[in-house]
Amino acid sequence: MAMAQGRQHGPGGPGRLNLITDVAGLRVGQAEHAIARTGVTIILPDERATCAVDVRGGAPGTRETDALNAWNLVDSVDAVVLSGGSVYGLAAADGVATWLGAHGRGFLAVATHGVPRAPIVPAAVLFDLANQGDKNWGMDPPYRRLGIEAIERASGLFALGTAGAGFGAGAGALKGGIGSASLITADGMTVGAIVAVNSLGSPVVPGGKHFWAAPFECGDEFGGLGPAPHVVAGEDWGFAKINPGARANTTIACIATDVALDQGEIKRVAIMAQDGLARAIRPMHTPFDGDVVFALSTGRVQLPPSAERAFLITRIGAAAADVLARAVARGVFEAILPPGMDGQTWRSL
């Protein structure tokens, strides 16, 4: 499908679901372990999707991100995994890869009978090990099973807040969670975001309930309070995690668009999208966070000829940053405390 011609770009608005799954060709699946207070979120394209990644945090935990460098062989993926569990959570991608391989999906390195496909499943993890969930799993952490459960539940609709990789997350001193949002431009491009918010920084302006992301809010998708009415002083970080818990962090996200982009172009979108985290959380990209943003292109919409291409990629990247900022606020806005968990939510402020 070609992008609509002859229309001026403008503000556009959220898609029908206001989720990343408004991007054609994507589904999301989630699974949680309530006792361990952790979970997994997977982003599943219907077909292999062009992918890139941008890492800004000082303490990342990732899988297969090196494979996404433009100078390497593979430029597309079969799924993206966001998981709790720190290093243990990387095993969720093993479960997803196993499921995909069993269903005949993956990179075909050698077209020979008996040689299985190799699913490409990059992943990023956040630290939720210190949230008082029962992590006494010994030799059997739950993440591989959670990865399989999540992919088997993949659909267009999914829960926000205390769900998936955001189940045990904390956004500064508030309960964090899974957030998602979308934008369809006036000329028919769709951009979506999904994020697990587990940041050192705070998503709200000191002294109240106003989100840093308020200028980008569509309608009342995260409360409709608008921007804070006061000026913030220097190093007043409000509800940031300082002590204890400065190392119990990381915000991980995936951006997606239906526009057909090559790997270098979708990499630029991932880079620009990181600004959405900085707009929504303060401080951001600290030595104590492992912030990672993946970006996917499902290739359903073709861009016009090259004369306009760089500007259109600029628009997609700018939209991605705005949508990601909104997704952060939605994840915190929808978060509730799991059974038995102490803490404060945005709604309890």
N, C-alpha and C positions, 0 to 999 in steps of 0.2 A: 504494500500500500504506500503510495506517495503522500508526502505531506501536502495539505491543502495549499493551493497557490493563491496569490492575490489578496491575502488577508494581512492586516497589520498585527504585529505582536502587541499584546496588552496584558492585563493582570491575570486573565484566566480565572480558574477557581479549582477547588478540590474535585476529585473524581467521585463517582457514585458511592464508593465505599469509604473514601478518604483513607485508604490503606495502600501499601506498596503493591498490592495485588490489583489495583486499578491499571497497572502496567500490563498490557496484554502479554500472555505467555508465562505468567508467574503464579506460583502458589506458595503458601507458607504453612509449615507444620510446627507444632510445639508439644513438648512433654515436660512434666515436672516430677520431682521427687519431694513430696511435702515434708517427709521426716528429715531429709538431709537439707531441706530449704535451698534447692538448686533446680536447674532446668536447662533445656536445650531448645533453640529455635533454628529451623532450617529454611532457607530460601531455595525453592526448587523450580527451575525453568522447565517448561514443557520440552524444550530441545536445548542442546548445548548453547550457552550464551557467552559472548565475549565479555571478558572480565579483567579488571585491574584492581590494584590496592594501593592505599596510601597510609603509611604508618607514621604517627606523630608523637605518640606517648613514649615516655622514657622507660617503660617496663612492659613491653608487649609479650603476649604469648600467642604464637601463631603456628599454622601448618600450611605448607605448600605456597607460601607467599612468594618465595623466590621463583617458583615456576611461572609466575605471572609477569615477570619482567619481559619487556617487549622483544628483547634479543634472544629469548629462549623459544623452544619448540612449540609449546602449547599456549594458545591465546584464548581458549574458551574453557568453560567449566560445566560440570554436571549438577553441582549444588554448592551452596555456601552455608557454612555452619557457624552460628554464634552460640557460645555455651558458657555456663557457669563452671565452677570447679577448678579454676586455674589450670595447672598442668594436667590434672586428671581429666579435665573437660575436653582436652584434645582428642580423647578416645571416642567422643561422640561422632567425629568424622569417620572413624573406622566403621562404626555401625552403618552410617549413611552410605559409605562406599561399598560395603558388603551388600546392602540392599539393592543399590543401583546395579552392581555387577550381576547379581542374581536375576535382575530384570532386563539384562541385555543392554545396559547403558554404560557409556564410558568411551574413552579414547582407544581407538583400535590401532595398536602399534604394529602388529603383524597379523595379516589376514590369513591365518592358518588354523585349520581345525584343531580344537583343543586348547587354543591360546585364548584366555579370557580377555575381555575388555578391561581397561584400566580407568575407572571413574576418577575424575579430577575434582577433588572436594577440598578447597581451601577452608580454613577455619581460624577463628580468633576466640580467645577465652577472656573472661573477667574473673576477678578474685572475690568469691563469696564464701571462702572457707571459714571465716571468723564470725559468721552470723548466728552462732549458737544452734545451728542445725546439727543433726547427728551424722558426723562424718566418719564414724568408726566402721568403715566398709572393708578394712583389711585388704585382702587380695582381689576384691570384687567391687570396684567403684561402679556406679550405676550408669555411667555416661554412654557406653556402647549401646546398652539397651535403650536408653533415652533417645539416642540418635535414631534407632530403628523405629521406635514408637512415634517420634516426631514426623519422620518422612511418611509413615503410613497414615498419618492424620492430615497430610498436606491438603489445603483447600484455599478457596478465595477469601474466606472469612476466618478470623482468628482473634483471640482475646488480647486486649491491651492491659497494661498495668502489671499486676503480680501474676505473671505467666511466663512460660518458656525460660529463656536465658535471663530474664529479669525477675524471676520468682524470688530470689534471695538478695536482690541488688539494693544498694543504698545510694541515693543521689545527694552527696554531701551528708548532712545530718538527717535528711528526710528519706522516706522509703522510695527507692527507685523502681524501675520496671521497664517493660517493653512498650515502646511508642512507635507509631507509624502515621504517615500522612501522605497525601498525594497532591499533585497539581496538574491540570490539563490546560495548556496554553490556548490562547484564542485561535491559534492556527493549527491546533491538533496534536501537539507533542505532549506526551505524558511523562511525568517524572514522579517517582515515589521514593520513600525512605522507610527503613525500619531500624530501630536502635534499642540496645539494651543499656540503660543508663545506670552506671555504677561508679559515679565520679567522685573524686576528692572535692571538686568545686561544687558550688551551690547553684541550682537552677532558678532560684528566686532572689530578687533584689533585697538587700538587708532592710529590715524594718517593716516587713509586711508580707503579703502573699503574691505580689506581682511577679510574674515570670520575666526573666531577662528576654525571652523570646516573644514577648507580648506584641511588639510592632509588626510581627509577621503572622499573627493569629488570623485565621479565617473564621468569621462568625464568633461563636463562643465555644470553640472546640476544646479549649482548656480553661474555661471559666469566664472568659469575656471581661476581665477586669481592666484590660488596657495597660499601657505603660505606667510605671511607678511615677507618682507626682513629685518626687523629691530627688535631690542630687545625692550621690553616694560618695562618701569620703574615701580617699586614698586606698588603704589596704583593708578596708572593712569588707570581709568576704562573707559575712552573714552566716548562713547555715553550711559552710564548708566543713569537711572533716579535717581536723587538725590533729589533736591528740585526745583520746587514742584513735587509731584507725587510719593514719595517714597512708599506710601501704595497702589498704584493703579497697582497691579501686579498679578502674578501667571502664571506659565507654566504648562499645563496639557496635558497628553499624554497617548497613548495606544500602546503597543507592541503586536505583534502577531506572532505565528509560526504555521506551519502545522504539526509539530512534536508532537506526542502524549506524553504529560507530565502530571504527577499528580500535585496536588496543591502545594505541597512543592517544586517541581522542577520548576514550573512556577513562584513561588514566588522568587526563586533564580535568575531567568531571569529578573524579575522586578527590583530586587535590583541592579543587574549588569547594567541594562539599564540606571539607574539614572546617571551613569558616563557619558553617552552620553550628558546629559544636561550640566554637568560641563565642558565637552570638547568644547561645542558650545556657552556657555554664561558665561560672567564674570562680577561680582561675581554671584554665584548661591546658592540656598537653603538658602536664607537670612531670617531674622525674618519677612521681609515684603512680602515674596512670599509664596504661598500655594502649592508648587509643588507636583504633584501627578502623578505616572506612574502606569497604569493598565497593565496587561499582560494576553494574551489569548492563549490557545492552541485549535486548531480546530481538532486535532487528526487524520489528514489524512495520516500521515507518521509514521510508527512504528520504534522506535530505536532498534538497535541490543541488544543482551543480556547484562546483568548488568555489565560485566567486562569492557565494554567501556562506560557505561552510564554516569558516573560522568564527564568524559572528554568531551563527546558530549554536555552535558548541559553547560559545561564551554564554549565551542565553540558557542553555541546558545546565551548565555548571552553576550559574547564578541561581537558577531555580532549585537546583539540588541543595545548595546551602540553605535557602529559605525553608525548603520542605524538611530538611533534617533538623533545623532549629525547632520547627513546629512539632516534629515527632518527639523530640526530647521532652518538651513541655507536656505533650499528651501522655507520655509514659509515666511521668511523675504525677500528673493530675489524676490518672486512673488508678494509681497504685493504692493497695490496701495492705494491712499487715496480715501475713499468714497466721494461722492458729498458733498461739503461744509465743509469737515473736513480739519483743518489746521494741518501742521506737515511736517515731512521729511521722505522720503522713501530711501531705500538703493540705488535705481537707481538714485536718485537726489543728492547723495553725490558728 
